[in-house]
Amino acid sequence: MKEAVKSTRRAYGEALAELGELKEEVVVLDADLSKSTYTNIFAKKFPHRFFNMGISECKMISCAAGLATTGKIPFASTFAIFAAGRAWEMVRLSVGYTNLNVKIAASHAGISVGEDGPTHHCIEDIALMRVIPNMTVIVPADATETRKAVFASAEWKGPVYLRLGRPDIPILFDDSYEFKIGKANVIKEGKDVSIFACGLMVWQALQAVELLEKEGIDAELLNVSTIKPLDEEAILNSLRKTGCAVSAEEHNIIGGLGSAIAELMVEKFPAPLEIVGVKDRFAESGPWKDLLIKYNLSPEDIKEAVIRAIKRKEERK
């Protein structure tokens, strides 16, 4: 049977259109990329609640903030490099500082943008959004979680940054999957090492778990889709059981999920941690699956990081 795949950006557009039927206060803004962000699905269904702001991301964020002050729930949508990069000052001042109820949906994040090239490979956005007070940061692992995250974001009071991807990736979860902002989910229990992953790296980590099983290593895998607020309790519970960890993200190793977990561990549970991510460099343009391999984001890379983490744990005994 052919594997079911869907991009998280498409799931976002479909979820918005569904959400729009339930909540009249939901409005959608886009910076002239609605065919790519799939907000065109919402626009076709609710043209009076859709605003194409043109190639003007800063104004889009400011307008979203204004709409939020009138009781609307705006979803401002564009590529991650523009939402977190070009419009960062407006996100910080108009949305974060004011703690307004704006949802920022950033598609085409990470190096899986592929052939669009380094200028569009956004690998800094989690770091940029994490440091804004009041901002919630969510990185769904598949289409199912994306849909649930869109609905949860609409109920969440305050600003949300929703990180989405371009490529079609496997649908990992069915409709029974429970998503709650601020909660990590244990995908597989284990005793030797904790793997904390987000976004499409959950799929990569699942493959790594299978590789590790063949070598007799029992890994625990958690989907940490909410980077902020971090589910400290779930992460610490897993660490107390395994004693070492690997984080996996499609982001710079500086400032993302790995950094958030490292900050927690330094304070509350010092233990070996290996961070799998883009090693503080820009990636070249190319097919996205090839880029994941070249920039050490493959299941084999996660497996090797696990072996290093376990070795460091054993050396501490």
Summary of the structure (lengths in Angstrom):
residues: 317
radius of gyration: 18.9
end to end distance: 46.9
largest distance: 64.2
contacts: 1184
relative contact order: 0.12
helix: 46%
strand: 20%
